[in-house]
Every structure is written in C-alpha cells, then in structure tokens.
Amino acid sequence: MPATRLMDAEQFTILIEPKDERRGTLTMAWGTFRWTAPIVVQ
C-alpha cells in the first residue's frame, strides 16, 4: 500500500454566488481543489 501524505489547507473558502432571485452557485475551494454546484432556493 503506498504511503499517503496529508497536507494542511492554507485557506478554505465557501462562496455562494447569486445568478438571480432563486438560483446561484455554491463554490467550495481549498488548496488546488475547487468544487462548484448549482443551487436553487424554494
């Protein structure tokens, strides 16, 4: 089994960017990783 090295993230960001009154994008980012997902408020 290969060795695994855990790295501390220097910065962690959670961002909600509105597109209109009901829709937007959720973004989570840390290190070199960036994840986005569409969101809808009901």
C-alpha positions as a LaTeX table, in Angstrom:
\begin{tabular}{lrrr}
\hline
Residue & $x$ (\AA) & $y$ (\AA) & $z$ (\AA) \\
\hline
Met1 & 0.00 & 0.00 & 0.00 \\
Pro2 & 1.53 & 3.39 & $-0.99$ \\
Ala3 & 2.18 & 5.98 & 1.71 \\
Thr4 & $-0.30$ & 8.84 & 1.94 \\
Arg5 & 0.68 & 12.34 & 2.99 \\
Leu6 & $-1.98$ & 14.67 & 4.34 \\
Met7 & $-1.50$ & 18.35 & 3.62 \\
Asp8 & $-2.93$ & 21.28 & 5.55 \\
Ala9 & $-5.01$ & 23.71 & 3.53 \\
Glu10 & $-3.80$ & 27.28 & 3.91 \\
Gln11 & $-7.21$ & 28.67 & 3.03 \\
Phe12 & $-10.71$ & 27.22 & 2.86 \\
Thr13 & $-13.43$ & 29.17 & 1.02 \\
Ile14 & $-17.20$ & 28.71 & 0.86 \\
Leu15 & $-18.87$ & 31.09 & $-1.59$ \\
Ile16 & $-22.48$ & 31.47 & $-2.75$ \\
Glu17 & $-22.75$ & 33.48 & $-5.96$ \\
Pro18 & $-26.31$ & 34.54 & $-6.91$ \\
Lys19 & $-27.46$ & 34.22 & $-10.52$ \\
Asp20 & $-30.96$ & 35.63 & $-9.98$ \\
Glu21 & $-33.52$ & 35.76 & $-7.14$ \\
Arg22 & $-33.76$ & 31.94 & $-6.78$ \\
Arg23 & $-30.64$ & 30.43 & $-8.33$ \\
Gly24 & $-26.95$ & 30.58 & $-7.66$ \\
Thr25 & $-23.72$ & 28.62 & $-7.44$ \\
Leu26 & $-22.16$ & 27.12 & $-4.33$ \\
Thr27 & $-18.36$ & 27.04 & $-4.50$ \\
Met28 & $-16.04$ & 25.35 & $-2.03$ \\
Ala29 & $-12.30$ & 25.66 & $-2.54$ \\
Trp30 & $-9.17$ & 24.71 & $-0.66$ \\
Gly31 & $-5.61$ & 24.19 & $-1.80$ \\
Thr32 & $-5.69$ & 23.40 & $-5.51$ \\
Phe33 & $-9.19$ & 21.84 & $-5.29$ \\
Arg34 & $-12.31$ & 23.75 & $-6.38$ \\
Trp35 & $-15.85$ & 22.29 & $-6.34$ \\
Thr36 & $-19.00$ & 24.02 & $-7.62$ \\
Ala37 & $-22.68$ & 23.06 & $-7.60$ \\
Pro38 & $-25.82$ & 24.84 & $-8.80$ \\
Ile39 & $-28.31$ & 25.69 & $-6.04$ \\
Val40 & $-31.99$ & 26.68 & $-6.11$ \\
Val41 & $-33.89$ & 28.28 & $-3.21$ \\
Gln42 & $-37.52$ & 27.23 & $-2.91$ \\
\hline
\end{tabular}
